[in-house]
Amino acid sequence: MITYYSTQPHKNHAIITAYLVSLKTSPQDNSSTTIQVPGGNKVSILKRNYDWLYVQLETGQEGWVEERMIKRI
């Protein structure tokens, strides 16, 4: 598997827009869930893998989420 990571110098914060999001251990639908997060929570975007973003919650917890589940702020 080829993995592409990049960071963006701007707009590295986002709000979860879905009702409930499962943060994953890897950027795949079938990976394990680390935590479920309700909509409205703010996250920091740490890295990207195609349509998946590795994010950190304000509590420090981290995981992968599909980009379509959040809105950059």
N, C-alpha and C positions, 0 to 999 in steps of 0.2 A: 504494500500500500504506500502510495506517495502522499506525503503530508505537506501542506503549504501553510506556513505561519507568517503572519505579518501583523504589525501594529500600526495604529493610526495616531498621529500626533495630536489630533483634535477629535472632539466628540467621542471621548472614551468613557462616557457615562451614559446610562440608559435606565429606562423604567420598564418593568415587566408589564406588558399590556394584556397578556392572556389571564384568564381567571385563576389558573393554577399551573405552574411550570415545574417540571422535574429536572433538576440539575443532574447531569450524567457524568460518569467517570471517564468517558471517552466520547468523541464526536460521532456517535452512532445511535440510532433509535433503539437498538437492542442491547445497549450497554446498561450497567447497573445504575440505579438512581442513588445519588448521594443525599439529596434533600428535596422536599417539595416546597415551593415558594409561592405564596399567593401574589396575585397581581397588585401593582402599586409599589412594590419594593424597588428601591434604587440599587443598581449594580455598577461596578466598574468593569470595563472591558479590558482584559489583559492580553488576549491574543485571539487569532482567527484561524479557522480551518475551513475554507470554502464557505458553506452556509451555516457553519457552527461558530459560536463565540465562547471563549473561556472567560467566565466572569467571576467576580468576587462580590459577595454581599457585604453590607456594612458591618455584619457580625464577623467577617473574616472567612466565612465558608466559601468554597470555590467549587465550580463545576462547569460543564459544557451545556449550552442551551442553543436551540435553533434560533437564528437571527430573526425569523418572522415572529417570534414570541415576545420581542422587545422593541422599544422605540428609543433611538438615540436622542439624547438631550444636550 
